[in-house]
Amino acid sequence: MSIAEFINKISQGDCLEVMQHFENESVDMILTSPPYDNLRKYKGYELPFEAIAKELYRIIKKGRVVVWVVGDATINGSETGTSFKQALFFKEIGFNLHDTMIFRKRNPIPQIYRHRYNNEFEYMFVLSKGRVETHNPLKIDCLHAGLKLNGTTYKNYSKNEQKRSKMAEPVKQQKIKGNIWEYVVGKNSEDQEAKDHPAPFPCQLARDHISSWSNQSDLILDPMCGSGTTCKTAQELGRNFIGIDISKEYCEIARNRISNVQMRLPLIP
């Protein structure tokens, strides 16, 4: 078997076993959110993280990225720090920690007060195999677009001594978006399709990352695809996809979501 037999399909199985059929450097982008700590009970499945991380490094192409969406449980009064441990292990096996991004939830689940602030975010580690070659940056409007700000200076982020100087006069219309991305969780109709999964991330989150780190007809992998959000969104954006999940129930949810997209858009040859 080769990777070609899995393209534009949702495959039930252990992602480690399935990925063994993939050729080296055969995937253009990986976007996934693994079951972590005790926050997610996942059909009794234990995550062999280090083995999975090594397979991801093997199959991702040079210059491309893995987006790893993860958080930490609080156990016995302390956050586990699992997210940081995983990020550091990715670095140990050869990945660059290209960006540490934040997924901020506009409607976080209220928590029992235990002398800490309500948790509102998860990490989105962007891990690259070498220097990133594909980036289509999202942009937002500048607050002072078109204005001449006579008293404003900008720090020059050079490798040498940092200095302040006027660098935008007038202020440009748009700038590259920051690395804290906010989303409403579970409220939009397209996200309601995944309500039978315990922890789907928003379709717009997948849409933003796939648009940012891949191009038309690229191959996007989610090795723990759950309800299929990554795959559904990749299909909508004109990318090929591979989805893998250990759960038969979640694979069926993902396939149903994909079939709805395929009625609107043709498969990519």
NORSULFEN-V605271 format. One record per backbone hydrogen bond with DSSP energy under -0.5 kcal/mol. NH is the residue of the N-H (numbers start at 1). CO is the residue of the C=O. If there is no record, write none. Layout:
# NORSULFEN-V605271
nh,co
NH,CO
NH,CO
This chain:
# NORSULFEN-V605271
nh,co
5,2
6,3
7,3
7,4
8,241
9,6
9,241
11,9
11,243
13,245
17,14
18,14
19,15
20,16
21,18
22,19
25,58
26,23
26,59
27,59
28,219
29,219
30,65
31,221
32,67
39,36
40,36
42,40
43,41
45,42
48,46
49,47
52,48
53,49
54,50
55,51
56,52
57,53
58,54
59,55
60,56
61,27
63,129
64,61
65,28
66,127
67,30
68,66
68,125
69,32
69,67
70,68
70,123
75,73
75,78
78,75
80,73
85,81
86,82
87,83
88,84
89,85
90,86
91,87
92,88
93,89
94,91
95,90
96,128
98,96
98,126
99,126
101,99
101,124
102,179
103,122
104,102
104,181
105,120
106,104
106,183
108,105
122,103
123,70
124,101
125,68
126,99
126,124
127,66
127,125
128,96
129,64
130,128
133,63
134,63
135,133
136,212
137,135
140,175
142,173
145,142
146,171
147,144
149,147
150,148
152,149
154,165
156,163
157,155
158,156
163,156
165,154
171,147
175,140
177,138
181,102
181,179
183,104
186,184
191,188
192,188
193,189
194,191
195,192
197,194
200,197
206,202
207,203
208,204
209,205
210,206
211,207
212,208
213,209
214,210
217,238
218,215
220,218
220,240
221,29
222,242
225,222
225,244
228,225
229,225
232,228
233,229
234,230
235,231
236,232
237,233
238,235
239,234
240,218
242,220
243,9
244,222
245,11
248,246
251,247
252,248
253,249
254,250
255,251
256,252
257,253
258,254
259,255
260,256
261,257
262,258
263,259
264,261
265,261
